Amino acid sequence: MSKMQKRIERLGSARRTIVAALVTAILLLVPGSAFAQVVALVNGAPITELDIAQRIKLNQVTTGKPISRKDALEQLIDDHLKISVGKRYGLNVSDKEIDQAISNMAERSHISSDQLEKSLNARGVSIAAFRLKLRADIGWSQMVRGRYSASLQVNDADIRHAMQSGDNPDKNKADEVGYSYTLYPVILIASDQAQAAGRAREAENLRARFQSCDQGLKMVRLLRGAVVREPVVKGSADLPPPLRETLDKMDIGKLTAPEVTPQGIQMFALCDRRKSSTDTPAERAIRQQLFSERFEAESKKFLAEVRRQSMIEYK
């Protein structure tokens, strides 16, 4: 076979591969395809069997709980309604906002946005299905907060009443005092696990010599591979209980126990602790609970109203 004939054969094989791929793609889009079958229209926007399958998988991944096909369909209908009513009021959630939401989620899980997307894909969830859910949730939250801002307000009297109610498990914390802590993050940089082990020993030695923020932070800044970051001020309600309890028992001018982070060994210098007029942890929890209950109630009423005014067609 000549070189020309071989080239023609290769071109023919490549064309057949491309045609086969195109045929497969078209079959997924035609009405007869099971996944592409439209099962509902929401103000003209279609919901397909593929959308339902994706929502079932997404719910399993995000909540750990299975949902029925019917519940998945109703969730999708609600999401399409939330997005459409947002557009009606001129509220369009940008791709940048969704990207930021994904970045925040990934950061809380100590992974990158790309790693989060790969994790979803590995479980059969497309990033498009995830972004649809985020677009609906973000826009709807903004809309409900704006529309019902007055009724969502939780004042101090509401909190006192809830704190003193008989069914409140934190009733005995009504007189709890909140604090404001000034913390300086101290990091001993380590590039690998072996170096981190050595720096952990160095950190323990540093804790023993650290007697005040004034002199101690100057000492840290002289160490090779050590960083003192800008101070942060946190309230009692902003911190997890274990760290809060540690800071309440610590002397001012001391370092917290070392912990391993991606940057190296991190500690916090406690440089100030004052009584705060802001919410205590128990009050913050009550405030968030009352707000969530009111938000949920207003959200349900608003969504029911939107459903009555919309065109929903089940196929």
C-alpha positions as CSV (number, residue, x, y, z in Angstrom):
1,M,0.0,0.0,0.0
2,S,1.4,3.4,-1.0
3,K,1.9,6.3,1.4
4,M,-1.0,8.1,-0.3
5,Q,-3.3,5.1,0.2
6,K,-2.3,4.8,3.9
7,R,-3.0,8.5,4.4
8,I,-6.4,8.2,2.7
9,E,-7.2,5.2,5.0
10,R,-6.2,7.1,8.1
11,L,-8.4,10.1,7.1
12,G,-11.3,7.8,6.4
13,S,-10.9,6.2,9.9
14,A,-10.7,9.6,11.5
15,R,-13.9,10.7,9.7
16,R,-15.7,7.6,10.8
17,T,-14.7,8.3,14.4
18,I,-15.9,11.9,14.2
19,V,-19.2,10.9,12.6
20,A,-19.8,8.2,15.2
21,A,-19.2,10.8,18.0
22,L,-21.6,13.3,16.3
23,V,-24.3,10.6,15.9
24,T,-24.0,9.7,19.6
25,A,-24.3,13.4,20.6
26,I,-27.3,13.9,18.4
27,L,-29.0,10.8,19.8
28,L,-28.7,12.2,23.3
29,L,-30.4,15.4,22.1
30,V,-33.3,14.0,20.1
31,P,-36.7,13.7,21.8
32,G,-36.6,9.9,21.7
33,S,-33.5,9.7,23.9
34,A,-34.3,8.6,27.4
35,F,-32.0,11.2,29.1
36,A,-33.1,14.0,26.8
37,Q,-36.8,13.4,27.4
38,V,-38.5,16.5,28.6
39,V,-40.6,15.7,31.7
40,A,-41.7,19.3,32.7
41,L,-41.8,22.8,31.5
42,V,-41.3,25.8,33.9
43,N,-42.4,29.0,32.2
44,G,-41.2,27.4,29.0
45,A,-37.9,26.2,30.4
46,P,-37.5,22.4,30.0
47,I,-36.5,19.9,32.7
48,T,-35.2,16.5,31.4
49,E,-34.7,13.1,32.8
50,L,-31.0,13.8,32.7
51,D,-31.6,16.9,34.9
52,I,-33.5,14.7,37.4
53,A,-30.7,12.0,37.4
54,Q,-28.1,14.7,38.1
55,R,-30.2,16.3,40.9
56,I,-30.6,12.9,42.6
57,K,-26.8,12.4,42.5
58,L,-26.1,16.0,43.6
59,N,-28.4,15.7,46.6
60,Q,-26.7,12.4,47.6
61,V,-23.3,14.0,47.4
62,T,-24.2,17.2,49.3
63,T,-26.5,15.8,52.0
64,G,-25.6,12.2,52.1
65,K,-29.3,11.3,51.8
66,P,-31.2,9.8,48.9
67,I,-34.3,11.5,47.4
68,S,-37.0,10.2,45.2
69,R,-37.4,11.1,41.5
70,K,-40.5,13.1,42.4
71,D,-38.7,15.2,45.0
72,A,-35.8,15.8,42.6
73,L,-38.2,17.0,40.0
74,E,-39.9,19.4,42.4
75,Q,-36.5,20.8,43.6
76,L,-35.6,21.5,39.9
77,I,-39.0,23.2,39.3
78,D,-38.4,25.4,42.4
79,D,-34.9,26.3,41.3
80,H,-36.1,27.3,37.8
81,L,-38.8,29.4,39.4
82,K,-36.3,31.1,41.7
83,I,-34.0,31.9,38.8
84,S,-36.8,33.2,36.6
85,V,-38.4,35.4,39.3
86,G,-35.0,36.8,40.1
87,K,-34.6,37.9,36.5
88,R,-38.0,39.4,36.6
89,Y,-36.8,41.6,39.5
90,G,-33.5,42.4,37.8
91,L,-31.5,40.1,40.0
92,N,-29.1,38.1,38.0
93,V,-26.5,36.1,39.8
94,S,-23.2,36.4,37.9
95,D,-20.8,33.6,37.0
96,K,-18.2,35.4,39.2
97,E,-20.5,35.1,42.2
98,I,-21.0,31.4,41.6
99,D,-17.2,30.9,41.1
100,Q,-16.6,32.7,44.4
101,A,-19.2,30.5,46.2
102,I,-17.5,27.3,44.8
103,S,-14.1,28.7,45.9
104,N,-15.4,29.3,49.4
105,M,-16.8,25.8,49.6
106,A,-13.5,24.3,48.4
107,E,-11.5,26.4,50.8
108,R,-13.6,25.1,53.8
109,S,-12.8,21.6,52.6
110,H,-9.1,22.5,52.3
111,I,-9.1,21.8,48.5
112,S,-9.0,23.8,45.3
113,S,-12.0,24.6,43.1
114,D,-10.6,22.3,40.4
115,Q,-10.3,19.5,43.0
116,L,-13.9,20.1,44.0
117,E,-15.1,19.9,40.4
118,K,-13.1,16.7,39.8
119,S,-14.6,15.2,43.0
120,L,-18.1,16.0,41.8
121,N,-17.4,14.5,38.3
122,A,-16.0,11.4,39.9
123,R,-19.3,10.9,41.6
124,G,-21.2,11.4,38.4
125,V,-22.3,15.0,39.1
126,S,-21.7,17.6,36.4
127,I,-20.5,21.1,37.4
128,A,-23.4,22.5,35.3
129,A,-25.9,20.8,37.6
130,F,-24.1,22.1,40.7
131,R,-23.9,25.7,39.3
132,L,-27.6,25.7,38.5
133,K,-28.4,24.8,42.2
134,L,-26.0,27.5,43.4
135,R,-27.4,30.1,41.0
136,A,-30.9,29.4,42.4
137,D,-29.9,29.4,46.0
138,I,-27.8,32.5,45.9
139,G,-30.3,34.6,44.0
140,W,-33.3,33.4,46.1
141,S,-31.5,34.2,49.4
142,Q,-30.7,37.7,48.2
143,M,-34.3,38.2,47.1
144,V,-36.0,36.9,50.3
145,R,-33.6,39.0,52.5
146,G,-34.3,42.1,50.5
147,R,-38.1,41.6,50.2
148,Y,-38.7,40.6,53.9
149,S,-35.8,42.4,55.6
150,A,-38.1,44.0,58.3
151,S,-39.7,40.7,59.3
152,L,-36.4,38.9,59.4
153,Q,-34.8,41.2,61.9
154,V,-34.0,39.5,65.3
155,N,-33.7,42.1,68.1
156,D,-32.3,41.7,71.6
157,A,-35.7,41.3,73.2
158,D,-36.4,38.3,70.9
159,I,-33.1,36.7,72.0
160,R,-33.8,37.3,75.7
161,H,-37.3,35.8,75.4
162,A,-35.9,32.7,73.5
163,M,-33.1,32.3,76.0
164,Q,-35.5,32.2,78.9
165,S,-38.0,29.9,77.3
166,G,-38.4,26.5,79.0
167,D,-37.5,24.4,76.0
168,N,-34.2,26.2,75.4
169,P,-31.3,23.8,76.1
170,D,-28.9,26.9,76.6
171,K,-31.2,28.5,79.2
172,N,-28.5,28.2,81.9
173,K,-26.2,30.2,79.7
174,A,-28.3,33.3,79.7
175,D,-25.8,35.1,82.0
176,E,-22.7,33.9,80.0
177,V,-20.1,36.5,79.2
178,G,-18.6,37.0,75.8
179,Y,-15.1,38.1,75.1
180,S,-13.2,39.8,72.3
181,Y,-9.7,38.3,71.6
182,T,-6.8,39.9,69.9
183,L,-4.7,37.2,68.3
184,Y,-1.4,37.3,66.3
185,P,-1.0,34.3,64.0
186,V,2.6,32.9,64.3
187,I,3.8,30.5,61.6
188,L,7.0,28.5,61.4
189,I,7.3,27.7,57.7
190,A,7.9,24.1,56.7
191,S,8.1,22.8,53.1
192,D,7.7,19.0,53.8
193,Q,6.6,16.6,56.5
194,A,10.2,16.0,57.8
195,Q,10.8,19.7,58.2
196,A,7.4,20.1,59.9
197,A,8.4,17.6,62.6
198,G,11.5,19.6,63.4
199,R,9.6,22.9,63.4
200,A,7.0,21.4,65.8
201,R,9.8,20.8,68.3
202,E,11.0,24.3,67.7
203,A,7.5,25.6,68.3
204,E,7.2,23.9,71.7
205,N,10.5,25.4,72.7
206,L,9.3,28.8,71.5
207,R,6.1,28.5,73.6
208,A,8.2,28.0,76.8
209,R,10.2,31.1,76.1
210,F,7.3,33.3,75.0
211,Q,6.3,35.3,78.0
212,S,4.7,38.5,76.5
213,C,3.5,39.7,73.2
214,D,5.7,42.8,73.2
215,Q,9.0,40.8,73.6
216,G,7.8,37.5,72.3
217,L,6.7,38.7,68.8
218,K,10.0,40.6,68.4
219,M,11.8,37.3,69.2
220,V,9.7,35.4,66.6
221,R,10.4,37.9,63.9
222,L,14.2,37.3,64.3
223,L,13.8,33.6,63.7
224,R,14.6,32.2,60.2
225,G,11.5,30.9,58.4
226,A,9.1,32.4,61.0
227,V,6.3,34.8,60.1
228,V,4.1,36.9,62.4
229,R,0.9,37.9,60.5
230,E,-1.3,40.9,61.1
231,P,-3.5,40.7,64.2
232,V,-7.1,39.4,64.1
233,V,-9.8,40.3,66.5
234,K,-12.4,37.5,67.1
235,G,-15.4,37.4,69.4
236,S,-16.4,34.4,71.5
237,A,-19.2,33.6,69.1
238,D,-16.9,33.5,66.1
239,L,-14.7,30.7,67.5
240,P,-15.2,26.9,67.9
241,P,-15.8,25.9,71.5
242,P,-12.4,24.1,72.0
243,L,-10.4,27.1,70.9
244,R,-12.7,29.5,72.9
245,E,-12.2,27.4,76.1
246,T,-8.4,27.3,75.5
247,L,-8.2,31.1,75.1
248,D,-10.4,31.7,78.2
249,K,-7.9,29.7,80.3
250,M,-4.7,31.1,78.8
251,D,-2.7,33.9,80.3
252,I,-2.4,37.0,78.2
253,G,0.9,37.0,76.3
254,K,1.2,33.3,75.7
255,L,1.1,31.0,72.6
256,T,-1.6,28.4,71.8
257,A,-0.5,24.8,71.2
258,P,1.1,24.3,67.7
259,E,-0.9,22.8,64.9
260,V,0.1,21.6,61.5
261,T,-1.2,23.6,58.5
262,P,-0.3,23.5,54.7
263,Q,2.1,26.4,55.4
264,G,3.9,24.8,58.4
265,I,3.4,25.0,62.2
266,Q,0.9,27.6,63.3
267,M,0.2,29.1,66.8
268,F,-1.7,32.1,68.0
269,A,-0.3,34.7,70.4
270,L,-3.1,35.8,72.7
271,C,-2.4,39.5,73.2
272,D,-5.7,40.9,74.6
273,R,-8.9,39.5,76.0
274,R,-11.8,41.9,76.9
275,K,-15.4,41.5,77.8
276,S,-17.5,42.1,74.7
277,S,-20.9,43.7,74.2
278,T,-21.5,41.5,71.2
279,D,-23.4,38.2,71.3
280,T,-22.2,35.4,73.5
281,P,-21.9,32.0,71.7
282,A,-25.3,31.0,73.1
283,E,-26.9,34.3,72.0
284,R,-25.4,34.0,68.5
285,A,-26.8,30.5,68.2
286,I,-30.3,31.7,69.2
287,R,-30.1,34.6,66.8
288,Q,-29.1,32.4,63.9
289,Q,-31.8,29.9,64.8
290,L,-34.6,32.6,65.0
291,F,-33.4,34.1,61.7
292,S,-33.3,30.7,60.0
293,E,-36.9,30.0,61.1
294,R,-38.2,33.3,59.9
295,F,-36.3,33.1,56.6
296,E,-37.7,29.6,56.0
297,A,-41.2,30.7,56.7
298,E,-41.1,33.7,54.4
299,S,-39.3,31.7,51.8
300,K,-42.0,29.1,51.7
301,K,-44.8,31.7,51.5
302,F,-43.0,33.6,48.7
303,L,-42.3,30.4,46.7
304,A,-45.9,29.3,47.0
305,E,-47.0,32.6,45.6
306,V,-44.5,32.3,42.7
307,R,-45.8,28.8,41.9
308,R,-49.4,30.1,41.7
309,Q,-48.4,32.8,39.3
310,S,-46.2,30.5,37.0
311,M,-46.8,28.1,34.2
312,I,-45.8,24.6,35.3
313,E,-46.5,21.8,32.8
314,Y,-45.8,18.1,33.6
315,K,-45.3,15.9,30.6
